Amino acid sequence: MNNQSIISDGREKDTYFVTPNDITNTLPTDKNYCLFLDIDGTLAPFQIHPEHSFIPNTTLEVIKKIIELNIPVIAVTGRDVETAGKLLQSIELPIAGLHGLDIYFDSDTYIRPDLSDINFQKLKEDIINSCEKYPDLLIEDKGHSIALHYRKNPELENNAIYIMQQIKYFYPQLKLNRGKFVVELLPKQADKGKAIQTVLNHINLPLTHPIFIGDDLTDESGFIFINQQFGTSIKVGSGETEAQYRLKDINSVSNFLFFFLEKIKKLYVKNSQDQNGEQICLN
């Protein structure tokens, strides 16, 4: 383990870059795992245009196999539920979209707060009008939030932030979220930590050990909640964080998922052998 991160005020933050195997080796073997995964920057590589994002097939296959072993896997993402579902292709799993604002469990169970007092169409028009001078700014309409991307021209960061701060003044129901080359206006109820808590309450697994992997500022509330539950929090890449561990990039995340899958398989074999041994003794 190396590359200890330093917080800006000089304090050391005990979050190291580690190997995927380092993390799987620390996971308890007497708990029920529940895996929460961010998408962009965690499962999917960063793209200049968000619509070009994809999750590698190898990663999708490993996720599918983890689910087949009855491990709950939940996507917790800034994407809307529909777009996240397309990125996950044929994998059926719960999705906490829009940073936890919309939570989809299945076709019969969908949790969303009442947002009828927010005029999202007017919000979008206000942002479009404010961005006329800056053609490199990309507006992403997520239905119940609007994101303004400056990834095409990072020098426009301050312009993007100023535009959204000015517009936010007229929408007290909204908050400003900052991420990697993006600033977003979304309802104040959106929070990944609260979304993870809602999902865990819904699943209601005994002796749960939650795991959350994310890469951005919006994932920090998720890391904090996971730490409070004595779970495992994993940050992807550099930057200050509350996460316990740090993986280098999406390839490291993919490797972690593979090692996690192998650990689960071994636990299944061991538990089966233990149960068979107990049965033999009883006979």
N, C-alpha and C positions, 0 to 999 in steps of 0.2 A: 504494500500500500504506500502511496506517496502523493505528492502534489496537494498538500494540505492547503485549503483555501483560506484567504484572509479577508475578513470583513473590513469595510472601508474605514471604520474608526480604529482599526489596528488590532482588534480582538481576533484571536484565532477561532475559526469555526471548525469543529471536529467532523468535517465531512470530506472524506477522501475519495479520490478516484480509485476504484477497485475493479477486480475482474468479476465477471458474472458468477464464476464458481465461488468466489469469496462470499457473495451474498447468499447463494443457495445453501452453503455450508452452515450459515447462521440460523436458518429457518427452523423453527421448532418442529418436532415430528409428532407431537401429540395434540395438534390443533387442526381445525378445518380451515383450509386456505380459501380466501376470496380475493380475486385478482382484479384490480382497477387499472385501466390503461388509458392514458391520453393518446391521441392519434398523431397530429402534426408535430414533427420534431421528436417524437417518441417511437412511433411505429412507421410513420411515413417521412421520407426525406423532405427537407425544405425546398419549396419551389417558388420562383418569382411570381407565377400566377397560381393562386390557390386551386383553381379548377384542374390544374395539371398534376395535383398530388395523387399518390398511389401508395398502397401498402404492398411490399414485396410478397409474392406468392409463397415463398418459403416461410415467411412470418405468419401468414394467414393459415397455412397448413398446421403449424405448431399450435396456434391458438385453437384451431378446430379439434386437435387431438387432446388438448388440455380440457376442453369442454366435454369431450367424450368420456373423460375420466371423472365426470361429475364435479369438476371444480368450477364454481361460478366465475365467469369472466364478464366484466362490465366496462364499456367504453365511457370515459368521462372526458368530454371534448368541447371545444369552443364552436365546433361545427353544429349546424342544425341536425336534428335526428335523421331526416331524409338523406342528406348528403353523407353523413357518417355511415348510414346503412349501405349506401352505394360503395363507399371505400372498403367496407368490410365484406362486400360481395355477398356470397351465399351463406355467410355465417349468421346464425340467429342468436343474438344476445341482447341483454338490456343495454340501453344507451342513455346516458345523461348528457343531453345536448345543450348548446348555448351556455356553457360553463355551469351546467347543472340546473338551468331554468326549466327545461323540459326533460322529464324522465319517462322513457318508454320501457316498459317491461315486456309487454306483448300486445297483441291487437286488442285485448280487453282491458288492459291496465296502462293508463297514461296519466302522469301527474304534471299539472301545469297551473301556476297561480292565475288569478283573474287579472288580465292586462287590458281590460276594455277601456280604461281611462287614458290609455296612451295612444296617440295618433301616430303610428309608425310610418304611414304614408307621408304625412306632413314632415316628419323627422327626416325621411329620405330626401324629400324635395329641398329642405333647408340645407342639407349637407351637399347635395348636387350643386345648388346655387353658390355655395361658399367655395366650392372646389373648381369653379370655371377657369380660374387663372392657372391651375396646376393640373395639366392633363396627365402627369405621371402618377397622380394619386388615384388609387383604385378603390372604388366603393363596392363593398360586398353587402348585399341585402340578405339577411338571414331570417327574415320574417318578423322576429320579435327582438331583433337587435340589428344595428348597422355598424359595420367595421370599415375603417379607413386605413388602407394599406399604403405604406410608403417604401415597400421593399424594392420597387423598381428604381427609386431615386432616394436613397437614405438621407440625402442632404435636406429633404423636405420634412424631416422629423418634427422640427419645431413648428412648422406651418400646420402640419396635420394636427398636432396637439392643440395648438391655439384655436383652430377651427372648431374642434370638438368641444373644447372648454367653453367657447363662446355660445355654442348651440345648447350645451347642457344647461346653461342658466335658465332656459325657457322650458326645460323638462325636469322638474324636481323629482320625478319618479325614477329617473335614470342615474346611473353611475358611470364613471369613466374607467375603463380597464385598459392597461397598457400591456402589450406583448412584444414579440419579436417583429419589428418593423410594422407594427399595427397599433392603432388606438381604436377603441370600440365604445359605443354607447349602448348600454343594455340595462334592463330593469334591476333595481337594487336587490331583488330576491335571488339573483344568480350568484351562486357560490359553490365551488366544487367540494369544499369540506362538508357543507350542509347536504349536498346531493349524495355524497358517499354515506353519510349518516342515515339519510332516508332509505337508500338502497339496502343497507345492512339491517335496518329495522324491518324492511319488507321481507327480505330473505329469511331473517330470524334463524340463522344457523347457531347451534350451540358451540362454545369454545372456538370462536372464530379468530383467525389470524389474518387481518386484512393487509394487502400489499398494494401500494400505489406507485406507479411510475409516470413521471411527467417531466417537462423540460422548461416550462415558462413561468413567469410571475403569477399567472392565474392559477397555477397548480399549487402555490404555496399554502393556501387555506386547506387544501387536501392533505398536504404533508403534515401540517399542524394537527389536523384531526386524527390522522393515522397514528401519529406519535402519541397522542392522548389515549389511543386504544391499544398501545403497546404493540402496534403492527410494524410493518417494514415500509419505509418511505425511501424512494430512489429518485434522485435528480439526474437528468440526462444533460451532459455538457457543463459548461462553466457558469459562474454567476453565484451571488449570495443565495443561500437556501436554508430552509429548516429541515431538509431531508437528512436522513441518517447516512445514506450512501450516495455515491456518485458514479454513474457510468459514462463512458466517453462519448458514445454516439448511438445512432439507431442500430448499427451492426452489433454493438455490445448488448443492446436491448434484445435483439433477436437471439443472440447467444444465450442470454439469461433465460429467455423463455424456453429454449431447448434444454438447458440444464435443469430448469424447474420441472419440465415435463419428465425428464429422466429420474429426478428425485421422487416424483409422485409415483412413477412406475415401480421403483424399488420399494417404496412404502407399501404399495399394494401387495407386492410379492411377500414382503416381510409379514404384513398383517395376515395374509392368507396362510402363511406357514405357521404363525403363532396360533391361529384359530384351529388349524389342523392338528397341531401338537396338543392343544387343550382337549380336542375331541378324542384323540388317541388315549390320553391320560384318563378321561372320563370313562372310556370303554374298558 
